[in-house]
C-alpha cells in the first residue's frame, strides 16, 4: 500500500499557504430597544417588522459593523414606505438620523460600561426647519459598530394594511446593502395630545448659552428658538411647561399669546396635528399682584386648567416647609383657581399639614413603590384621603435617586439588568421606556421631570451631572456648527425616542382599560415590571407587552358598532409561504433581548425562551416570533366573527 505521508505533507503545506480572508463590513436591521455601541457584534438581519396605529411613531435602526476594513463615506436613504393602493409614507413622516456617540468617563451605575454610548440623533433632514443636516456621510472604523436611527410617523389618514420600504446603505468603493422595513398599520389611531399630562422643565438661559455662547439673549431672540424646542417636545408626546423667558414679567400678554397660544390651543405646526401642551408653569415672582394677573389671563384664554405653580422644591432640602406653607397661603388668597404643585410624599403632606394647600402631589418613584423601610412596596393607598378632595391629583417623578445622587450611593437594586426607571444615557433602552408603565401601575395621572437642558452647552461631549450621565439633559444643541444647515434647532436624544415610546405604551394601556379590561392592562404591565425597582433590561419583553395590548384592544372593540370597533388586519407576521417552516422577521419596535433568561415578561415562559433563543430570519432577533405570533393568532382566531369598523384610541378628556 503506497504511503500517504507525502499527501499529508502536501495538504499541510497547502493549508498553511491559504490566505486568511478579512471579515467584511456588515449591515443589518435592528430594533429600537438595543443600544448599538462600538463593540456590538455584527448580525445578519435583512428585515425588520413594525406595527403601529395611525398617528403613532415607530422606530428601528440600521446597524453597521466595519469588519476588518471599515467603511468610509456611509450614506443611507429610505425614500418611502409603499402601502395599500397608492399610499406612501414619505417626506416629514420618514426621518433618518446618524447616532452620535457620547463619551462617558464614569458610569451612572456601577457595572455599566464606560466609554462611548449612542444618544445624540443628528438628522438627515431636521424635523423643525426642514433643512439638510450633516447626518451623512460618516465613517465606520474597522472592527467597530455604528447605527442609523429611523423614525416613521403614520399619518392620521393612512389606510390600515401593510407597508414596505427599503433602506439602502452605500459607502465608498461601491459598497451597498439593503434592509427591508415592513410596517403593519392597524385600524386604530392614537391621540395627538398625550393622555398622560407632563411637565418637563426647561431653563431658558441654558438654551441661550448653548446656541449663542451668550448669557443675555433677548426674548425676541430666544422665544423663536424655545418654540422649536416645544414643537419637538410635543412631537415626542410631552410638554415643556416652564420654557417661558422670565424677564420682563409680566410679559406683554399679546406677545405671549402670539408665541405660545398655538401650542396651548393645538394649532402650531406639528406632525401630530392638534397636539397641545398639557401643562404650563407660573414662572413669575411670587407676589399677589402677579399671581392674580397671571390667573386672570389664563382664565380668559381657557388655559387655567393646565396652569400650575410650584410651592417649593423637595422640602425640606430645596425649600423649607415653612416657606411652602407661606407660599401656599399666598396662592390661595391671591389666585384661588391656580393649581398648586409640590414634590413631596404622603408622609410629609400629613406631617406638615399641607394636604389642603397642595393640589398636585408629586412623590419620587422611589417613594411611591420603594425599597426603603419607610416606603417599601406600593404606597398608592396612602394618598387615598388626599385624593378625596376635589381638584387633587397624584403625579410622580424620577431623579438622581434612580442611580444614586452621589458616588457610592447606588442602592443594591441599581445594577445592570435591574433597577429603577432611568433617563441616563448609559442605562438600557428599557430603563428609559419604563417610567410611563410605572406611572400607569401606580395610578398616577402625570409626570414631572426637573430639567431637560441642564448641560446643553456641553451635551455633545459631557453630560455628567448629579452622578449620572444625562441627568437633566435630554436635548442637544443643533447649531449649524454642530449639525450643519442654517437654522438653530433642538436635536433629539435617543432617550427622547424611548420616552415617546413609553408615552405611546401608556396610550395602549389606557385604551385597553377604557375599552373594558383594566385588569388585563394592569396584568400585562405588572408581569413586565413586578416593582418599580425591578425594571428589566429585556427590550423584547416591552415590545411583546405592547403588542399584547394591541391584540386585546382589538378583541375588546371588535364587536362594537361601527365607529367604535375594528376588524384587525394582519397585525404582525403573515404565515410563511412555505406553510410554516420559515422563521418570522423581527418586530423592529424592539429587537433581540439583551436581558437575562427568566426576566419578567408578559408572555409565557416558553415564548420568552423562544424569543431569547433567536431563530428569526433577521439573524437572532426574537421579538417578532413572540409579538407577531401573538397578533396573528388573535387575528386568525377572531377574524371570522369580527365586524369591519373603525376605532380611535380615546383622546384625553378635557
C-alpha positions in Angstrom: 0.0 0.0 0.0 1.6 3.3 -1.0 2.4 5.7 1.8 0.0 8.7 2.3 2.6 10.7 4.2 3.6 12.7 1.1 -0.1 13.6 0.5 -0.5 14.7 4.2 2.6 16.9 3.9 1.3 18.5 0.7 -2.1 19.1 2.3 -0.4 20.7 5.3 1.7 23.0 3.2 -1.4 24.0 1.1 -3.3 24.7 4.3 -0.6 26.9 5.7 -0.3 28.7 2.4 -4.0 29.6 2.2 -4.6 33.3 2.8 -6.6 34.5 5.9 -9.7 36.2 4.5 -10.7 39.5 6.1 -14.1 39.9 7.7 -16.0 42.2 5.5 -18.3 45.1 6.7 -21.8 44.1 7.7 -25.2 45.9 7.7 -28.3 44.7 9.5 -31.7 45.7 10.7 -32.1 46.2 14.5 -34.9 47.1 16.8 -35.2 50.3 18.8 -34.5 48.6 22.1 -30.9 47.8 21.5 -28.2 50.4 22.0 -25.6 49.8 19.3 -22.3 50.5 20.9 -18.9 50.4 19.2 -18.3 46.8 20.4 -21.6 45.5 19.2 -21.2 42.3 17.1 -22.5 42.0 13.6 -25.8 40.3 12.9 -27.4 39.2 9.6 -30.9 40.6 9.8 -32.1 41.9 6.5 -35.7 42.7 7.5 -37.4 44.5 10.4 -41.1 44.4 11.2 -43.1 47.2 12.7 -46.7 47.5 13.9 -48.4 50.8 14.6 -51.7 52.6 14.8 -52.4 55.8 12.8 -50.8 58.8 14.3 -48.2 56.7 16.1 -44.4 56.8 15.7 -42.4 53.6 15.3 -38.7 53.4 15.1 -35.9 51.0 14.1 -32.2 51.0 13.5 -29.9 50.1 10.7 -26.6 49.0 12.3 -23.2 48.7 10.6 -20.1 46.8 11.6 -16.8 47.9 9.9 -15.2 44.5 9.8 -11.5 44.4 9.2 -11.5 47.2 6.7 -14.0 49.7 8.0 -16.3 51.9 5.9 -15.9 55.4 4.6 -18.5 57.8 3.2 -21.5 56.0 4.5 -24.9 57.3 3.3 -28.4 56.0 3.7 -31.8 56.6 2.3 -35.4 55.4 2.7 -37.4 57.2 0.0 -40.8 55.9 1.2 -42.9 53.1 2.5 -45.4 51.9 -0.1 -48.8 50.9 1.3 -52.3 49.9 0.2 -53.3 51.3 -3.2 -51.1 54.2 -4.0 -50.5 55.3 -0.4 -46.9 56.2 0.5 -45.3 57.3 3.8 -42.6 59.7 2.9 -41.3 63.2 3.4 -41.5 64.5 7.0 -43.1 61.2 8.1 -39.8 59.3 7.4 -36.7 60.6 9.2 -33.2 59.2 9.2 -30.6 60.1 11.8 -26.9 59.3 12.4 -26.4 58.2 16.0 -23.7 60.2 17.6 -21.6 58.6 20.3 -21.4 60.4 23.6 -18.3 59.7 25.8 -18.7 58.7 29.4 -15.8 58.7 31.9 -17.7 57.3 34.9 -20.7 55.0 34.8 -24.1 56.2 36.1 -24.5 52.8 37.8 -21.6 50.5 38.8 -21.2 47.7 36.4 -22.4 49.6 33.3 -19.6 50.0 30.6 -17.7 53.3 30.5 -16.9 54.7 27.1 -19.0 55.7 24.0 -22.8 55.4 24.1 -25.2 56.2 21.2 -27.5 59.1 22.1 -27.4 62.3 20.0 -29.5 61.9 16.8 -28.2 64.0 14.0 -31.0 64.2 11.4 -30.6 63.9 7.7 -33.4 66.4 7.2 -34.4 68.0 10.5 -38.0 67.8 11.7 -38.4 71.5 12.6 -36.8 73.7 9.9 -36.7 71.0 7.2 -33.1 71.7 6.4 -30.5 69.1 5.2 -28.0 68.4 8.0 -24.8 66.6 8.4 -26.0 63.1 9.3 -24.3 61.7 6.1 -21.7 60.8 5.1 -19.9 59.3 8.0 -17.3 56.6 8.6 -17.3 53.3 10.5 -13.9 52.4 11.8 -12.6 48.9 11.4 -13.9 46.4 14.0 -16.4 48.9 15.3 -20.2 49.3 15.0 -22.3 52.4 14.3 -26.0 52.8 13.8 -28.6 54.8 11.9 -31.9 55.6 13.6 -35.1 55.6 11.5 -38.4 57.2 12.6 -41.7 56.5 10.8 -44.8 58.5 11.6 -48.1 57.0 10.4 -50.4 59.9 9.3 -53.9 60.2 10.7 -55.4 59.3 7.3 -53.2 56.4 6.4 -55.3 53.3 5.5 -54.7 50.2 7.5 -52.7 47.5 5.9 -49.1 46.5 5.0 -46.4 49.0 4.0 -42.9 48.1 2.7 -39.8 50.3 2.3 -36.2 49.7 1.7 -33.3 51.4 3.4 -30.3 51.5 1.1 -26.9 51.9 2.7 -24.0 52.9 0.5 -20.3 53.6 1.1 -17.2 54.4 -0.8 -15.8 51.8 -3.1 -19.2 50.6 -4.5 -20.4 49.2 -1.1 -24.2 48.7 -1.0 -26.5 46.9 1.3 -30.3 47.0 1.9 -32.6 46.4 4.8 -36.3 46.0 4.3 -38.8 47.5 6.7 -42.3 46.0 6.8 -44.9 48.0 8.6 -48.4 46.8 9.5 -50.8 49.7 10.3 -53.7 48.6 12.4 -57.1 50.2 12.2 -56.8 52.5 15.3 -55.5 55.9 16.0 -53.5 57.5 18.9 -54.5 61.0 20.1 -52.1 63.8 19.2 -52.3 65.2 22.7 -50.9 62.8 25.3 -53.4 61.3 27.7 -50.7 61.5 30.3 -50.1 65.1 31.2 -46.5 66.0 31.8 -44.3 68.9 33.0 -40.7 68.6 31.8 -38.9 71.7 32.8 -36.5 73.8 30.8 -34.4 76.8 32.0 -34.2 79.3 29.0 -30.7 80.7 29.9 -29.2 77.2 29.2 -30.7 77.3 25.7 -29.4 80.9 25.2 -25.8 79.9 26.2 -25.8 76.7 24.2 -26.9 78.3 21.0 -25.4 81.7 21.1 -22.5 81.4 23.6 -24.0 84.4 25.5 -26.0 84.8 28.7 -28.1 87.8 27.6 -30.5 86.7 24.9 -33.5 89.0 24.5 -37.0 87.5 24.4 -37.1 88.3 20.7 -34.0 86.2 20.1 -34.9 83.4 22.5 -38.6 82.8 22.0 -38.5 81.5 18.4 -35.8 79.1 19.4 -37.7 78.0 22.5 -40.8 77.5 20.4 -38.8 75.0 18.3 -37.9 73.1 21.5 -41.6 73.0 22.4 -42.6 71.7 19.0 -40.0 68.9 19.3 -41.3 68.0 22.8 -44.9 67.8 21.7 -43.9 65.6 18.8 -42.3 63.3 21.4 -45.6 63.5 23.4 -44.5 65.5 26.4 -44.8 69.2 27.4 -42.0 71.7 28.3 -44.0 73.5 30.9 -41.6 76.2 32.1 -39.7 77.4 29.0 -41.0 80.9 29.1 -38.5 83.8 29.5 -38.7 85.2 33.0 -37.9 88.8 32.1 -39.7 91.0 31.6 -42.5 89.8 33.9 -45.4 90.1 33.4 -44.8 89.6 29.7 -46.8 91.5 27.2 -49.7 89.1 27.1 -50.4 89.8 23.4 -46.8 88.7 22.6 -47.1 85.7 24.9 -50.3 84.6 23.2 -48.8 85.0 19.8 -45.9 82.8 20.6 -47.4 80.2 22.9 -51.1 80.3 22.1 -50.7 78.0 19.1 -49.0 75.4 21.3 -51.6 75.7 24.0 -54.5 75.6 21.6 -53.2 72.9 19.3 -52.8 75.0 16.2 -49.0 75.1 15.9 -47.4 73.1 13.1 -46.8 69.5 14.0 -46.7 66.0 12.6 -49.2 65.3 15.5 -51.9 67.5 14.2 -53.7 69.3 17.1 -51.1 68.4 19.7 -51.5 70.7 22.8 -49.4 71.5 25.8 -50.8 69.6 28.8 -49.3 72.0 31.4 -47.7 75.4 31.9 -46.0 76.7 34.9 -46.2 80.1 36.5 -42.6 81.3 36.5 -43.1 84.9 37.6 -42.4 86.5 41.0 -44.3 85.0 43.9 -46.4 88.1 44.8 -50.1 88.6 44.9 -50.4 91.1 42.0 -48.5 88.9 39.5 -50.2 85.7 40.6 -53.6 87.4 40.2 -52.7 88.9 36.8 -51.5 85.5 35.5 -54.5 83.6 36.7 -56.9 86.2 35.2 -55.2 85.8 31.8 -55.1 82.0 31.9 -58.8 82.1 32.7 -59.6 84.5 29.9 -57.8 82.2 27.4 -59.2 79.0 28.7 -55.8 77.7 29.8 -56.2 77.8 33.6 -57.0 74.0 33.9 -53.4 73.3 32.7 -51.6 76.0 34.7 -49.9 75.4 38.0 -47.5 77.0 40.4 -44.8 75.1 42.4 -44.9 75.8 46.1 -41.3 74.7 46.5 -38.8 72.0 45.6 -38.3 68.8 47.6 -38.8 70.2 51.1 -37.1 70.3 53.5 -34.0 70.1 51.2 -34.7 72.6 48.4 -37.3 74.6 50.3 -38.3 74.6 53.9 -41.8 73.5 54.9 -42.4 77.0 56.4 -41.7 78.5 53.0 -44.1 76.0 51.4 -46.9 76.9 53.8 -46.3 80.6 53.3 -46.4 80.3 49.5 -49.5 78.1 49.7 -51.3 80.7 51.8 -50.3 83.4 49.3 -51.6 81.5 46.3 -54.8 80.5 47.9 -55.6 84.2 48.7 -54.4 85.8 45.5 -55.1 83.2 42.9 -57.5 80.6 44.4 -58.2 79.0 41.0 -54.5 78.3 40.3 -53.3 74.7 40.9 -50.5 74.2 43.4 -47.9 71.5 42.9 -45.3 70.2 45.3 -42.6 67.5 45.0 -43.3 65.6 48.2 -44.8 62.3 49.5 -47.9 61.4 51.6 -46.0 61.2 54.9 -44.6 64.7 54.6 -48.0 66.1 53.4 -49.7 64.8 56.5 -46.9 65.5 59.0 -46.6 69.1 57.8 -50.4 69.8 57.5 -50.1 70.6 53.7 -53.0 68.4 52.4 -55.3 71.5 51.9 -52.6 73.6 50.3 -51.3 71.2 47.7 -53.4 70.2 44.7 -50.9 68.1 42.8 -48.7 65.9 45.0 -45.6 64.6 43.1 -43.7 61.9 45.0 -40.5 60.3 43.8 -41.0 56.9 42.1 -38.7 55.6 44.9 -41.3 56.8 47.4 -44.4 55.6 45.6 -43.2 52.0 45.1 -40.0 51.8 47.1 -37.5 49.6 48.7 -36.6 51.6 51.8 -38.4 50.6 55.0 -40.5 53.8 55.1 -41.7 53.4 51.5 -41.4 49.7 50.9 -44.0 48.4 48.3 -46.9 50.1 46.7 -47.7 53.3 48.5 -50.6 54.3 46.3 -53.1 53.7 49.1 -51.5 56.3 51.4 -52.8 59.0 49.0 -56.5 57.9 49.2 -57.5 60.6 51.7 -55.6 63.3 49.9 -57.2 62.4 46.6 -60.7 62.6 48.0 -60.6 66.4 47.9 -61.9 67.6 44.6 -59.2 69.1 42.3 -56.3 67.0 43.7 -54.1 64.7 41.6 -51.1 62.4 42.1 -48.2 62.7 39.7 -44.7 61.2 40.0 -41.1 61.9 39.1 -37.7 60.3 38.9 -34.5 61.8 40.0 -30.8 61.0 40.6 -32.1 58.6 43.2 -32.7 56.2 40.3 -28.9 55.8 40.0 -27.5 57.4 43.3 -27.1 61.1 43.7 -23.5 60.9 44.9 -20.8 58.5 44.0 -21.0 55.3 46.1 -24.7 55.8 47.0 -26.1 53.4 44.5 -28.8 51.2 46.0 -28.4 47.4 45.6 -31.2 47.3 43.1 -29.4 49.7 40.8 -27.4 47.3 38.6 -27.3 46.1 35.0 -30.4 44.0 34.3 -32.5 45.6 37.1 -33.2 48.8 38.9 -35.4 51.9 38.6 -36.7 53.7 35.6 -33.9 56.0 34.4 -33.2 58.6 31.8 -29.4 58.2 31.9 -27.8 57.7 28.6 -25.6 54.8 29.8 -28.5 52.7 31.0 -30.6 50.3 28.9 -33.3 51.4 26.5 -35.8 49.6 28.7 -35.0 51.8 31.7 -35.9 55.0 29.7 -39.1 53.4 28.4 -40.3 52.2 31.7 -41.4 55.3 33.6 -44.8 55.6 32.0 -45.6 51.9 32.6 -44.8 52.5 36.3 -47.0 55.7 36.3 -49.9 53.6 35.0 -49.3 50.9 37.6 -49.3 53.4 40.4 -52.4 55.1 39.3 -50.6 58.4 38.8 -52.0 60.8 36.3 -49.0 63.0 35.4 -45.2 63.0 35.1 -42.8 65.7 36.2 -39.1 65.9 35.2 -36.9 68.6 36.8 -34.8 69.7 33.8 -34.2 68.9 30.1 -31.3 71.2 29.2 -29.1 71.2 32.3 -25.9 70.6 30.4 -27.0 71.6 27.0 -23.8 73.6 26.3 -21.6 70.6 26.7 -24.1 67.9 25.7 -22.1 66.6 22.7 -19.1 65.9 24.9 -20.1 65.7 28.6 -23.4 65.3 30.4 -22.2 64.0 33.8 -24.3 65.7 36.5 -25.5 64.5 39.9 -23.6 61.3 39.5 -25.3 60.4 36.2 -24.6 60.7 32.5 -27.5 62.7 31.1 -29.2 63.7 34.3 -31.4 66.7 33.4 -30.2 66.8 29.8 -32.5 65.3 27.1 -31.7 67.6 24.2 -28.7 68.5 22.1 -28.0 72.0 20.7 -28.5 71.7 16.9 -26.3 74.6 15.9 -25.1 74.9 12.3 -21.6 74.3 13.6 -22.6 71.0 15.2 -25.1 69.6 12.6 -24.8 71.8 9.5 -27.7 73.7 7.9 -28.5 77.4 8.6 -31.1 77.4 11.4 -30.5 76.6 15.1 -32.8 73.7 16.2 -33.0 71.3 19.0 -31.6 67.8 18.4 -33.4 64.8 20.0 -31.6 62.3 22.1 -32.2 58.6 21.7 -33.7 58.8 25.1 -36.4 61.2 23.8 -37.5 58.5 21.4 -37.7 56.0 24.2 -39.7 58.4 26.4 -42.1 58.9 23.4 -42.4 55.1 23.1 -43.3 54.9 26.8 -45.9 57.6 26.3 -47.4 55.7 23.4 -47.3 52.5 25.5 -49.4 54.4 28.1 -52.0 55.2 25.4 -52.4 51.5 24.8 -52.6 50.7 28.5 -55.3 53.3 28.9 -57.1 52.3 25.7 -57.4 48.6 26.9 -58.6 49.9 30.3 -61.1 52.3 28.8 -62.4 49.6 26.4 -63.4 47.4 29.4 -60.5 45.3 30.6 -58.3 47.4 33.1 -57.4 44.1 34.8 -55.7 42.8 31.6 -53.8 46.1 31.1 -52.6 46.0 34.7 -51.6 42.4 34.5 -49.6 43.0 31.3 -47.8 45.9 33.0 -47.2 44.1 36.3 -45.9 41.0 34.6 -43.5 43.2 32.8 -42.5 45.3 35.8 -43.0 43.4 39.1 -41.9 46.5 41.1 -40.6 50.0 40.2 -37.2 48.9 41.4 -37.2 45.8 39.2 -37.3 47.2 35.6 -35.8 44.5 33.3 -33.3 45.4 30.6 -35.1 43.0 28.3 -36.3 45.2 25.5 -38.1 42.4 23.7 -40.3 41.9 26.7 -41.5 45.6 26.4 -42.3 45.1 22.7 -44.2 41.9 23.3 -46.2 43.5 26.1 -47.2 46.4 23.8 -48.3 44.1 21.0 -50.3 42.0 23.5 -52.2 45.2 24.5 -52.9 46.0 20.8 -54.3 42.4 20.4 -56.5 42.8 23.4 -57.7 46.2 22.4 -58.8 44.8 19.0 -60.6 42.0 20.7 -62.5 44.3 23.0 -63.6 46.7 20.2 -64.2 44.0 17.5 -67.9 43.5 18.3 -68.8 47.2 18.9 -70.9 49.1 16.5 -69.3 50.9 13.5 -67.3 53.9 14.7 -66.4 52.2 17.9 -64.7 48.9 16.9 -62.4 47.4 14.4 -61.5 44.3 12.5 -57.8 43.8 12.9 -55.8 43.4 9.8 -52.7 41.2 9.7 -51.1 43.0 12.7 -47.9 41.1 13.0 -46.4 38.5 10.7 -48.1 36.6 7.9 -47.8 32.8 7.7 -44.7 32.0 5.6 -45.2 31.0 2.0 -43.7 27.6 2.7 -46.5 26.6 5.0 -44.8 27.5 8.3 -41.2 26.5 8.1 -39.7 29.9 7.6 -38.9 32.0 10.7 -40.7 35.3 11.2 -38.9 38.6 10.8 -38.1 40.6 13.8 -40.6 43.1 15.2 -38.4 46.2 15.0 -40.1 48.3 17.7 -37.8 46.5 19.9 -35.2 44.0 18.9 -33.5 40.9 20.3 -33.5 40.5 24.0 -30.5 41.8 25.9 -31.8 40.7 29.3 -31.2 37.6 31.3 -33.2 34.4 30.8 -36.2 34.4 33.1 -36.7 38.1 33.1 -40.3 39.3 33.9 -42.4 39.2 30.8 -45.9 39.4 29.6 -45.9 36.2 27.6 -45.5 32.6 28.6 -42.1 31.4 29.8 -41.8 29.1 26.7 -42.5 32.0 24.4 -39.9 34.2 26.1 -37.4 31.5 25.9 -38.0 31.0 22.2 -37.6 34.8 21.7 -34.4 34.9 23.6 -33.0 31.9 21.7 -33.4 33.8 18.5 -34.0 31.9 15.3 -35.7 34.7 13.3 -34.7 35.4 9.7 -33.4 38.7 10.9 -30.4 36.9 12.4 -31.0 36.2 16.0 -33.8 38.6 17.0 -36.7 37.2 19.0 -39.4 39.9 19.3 -41.3 39.0 16.1 -41.5 35.4 17.0 -43.4 36.4 20.1 -45.1 39.7 19.2 -46.0 38.9 15.6 -47.3 35.5 16.6 -49.5 37.0 19.4 -51.2 39.4 17.0 -51.5 36.9 14.1 -53.1 34.3 16.5 -55.6 36.9 17.7 -56.5 37.8 14.1 -56.8 34.2 12.9 -59.0 33.2 15.9 -61.3 36.2 15.8 -61.4 37.3 12.3 -64.4 35.2 11.3 -66.6 36.9 13.9 -65.5 40.4 13.8 -67.3 43.3 12.1 -65.4 45.7 9.9 -65.4 49.1 11.6 -63.1 51.9 12.6 -61.6 52.7 16.0 -59.9 55.7 17.6 -58.0 55.3 20.8 -59.8 57.7 23.1 -58.1 61.1 23.4 -57.6 62.7 26.8 -60.8 64.1 28.2 -60.7 67.8 28.5 
